[in-house]
Amino acid sequence: MITLVINEKKYKVDLKGHETLLEVLRNHLGFTGTKTACEESECGTCTVQVNGKAVLSCIVLACDLEGEDITTIEGLADGGRLHPVQQAFLDDGAVQCGFCIPGMVMSAKALLEKNPEPTQEQIEYALDGNLCRCAGYLKIFDAVRSAGKKMKKTSMVNS
C-alpha cells in the first residue's frame, strides 16, 4: 500500500509492485486523460508531470513515486477554467482527434513553467517525444508560443 499525491490529492493504492504509473492512473484511479498507446516510451501520449517535470508514465513504476507531486491533464483546469496551455491549444486549432493532446499539453506546460518565451528549437526539443498523426505540428508550436505569452502575462499580474 502506498500513497500517491495526484493533482494535489492523496490516493492510497494497493500495488503488486510492478505497475507503471500509467496503469495505476488509468486502471486503479480512473484518470483516463492520460492516454495509453505504445507503452514503450516512444509516443508521449502518457506524459504527466512529476515534480514539475514531464515524465512518460508508461515507463515509471508507481511504487517509486510515493510522496512525489504528480499532475495529470485532469489537474490543470481550475474549476471550469482551462489552464492557459489547454486554452491555447483550442484557440490556435492545435487539436484534431485529441488523442495525443494531453501528453503534448503536459510537455508544453513543463517547458513553459521554466521558460515562458522558448525559441522554436526549445519548443521542438521539449515536444520531441510527443507524436501526433493528425493535427500538424505547426499549430501545436503556435499554441505553445501563445500559451507562453499568456502564462508570462499572468505571472506578471500575480507578481
CORTARA-V512274 format. One record per backbone hydrogen bond with DSSP energy under -1.0 kcal/mol. NH is the residue of the N-H (numbers start at 1). CO is the residue of the C=O. Records with the same first field share a line. If there is no record, write none. Layout:
NH->CO  CO
This chain:
2->13
4->11
6->9
7->70
9->6
11->4
13->2
21->60
22->57
24->20
25->21
26->22
27->23
28->24
29->24
31->25
32->30
35->45
47->44
48->55
49->71
50->53
51->69
53->50
55->48
57->46
59->56
62->19
64->61
65->62
67->3
68->65
70->5
71->49
75->72
76->73
78->81
81->78
87->83
88->84
89->85
90->86
91->87
92->88
93->90
94->89
104->100
105->101
106->102
107->103
108->104
109->105
110->106
111->107
112->108
113->109
115->111
123->119
124->120
125->121
126->122
127->123
130->127
131->43
141->137
142->138
143->139
144->140
145->141
146->142
147->143
148->144
149->145
150->146
151->147
152->148
153->149
154->150
155->151
156->152
157->153
158->154
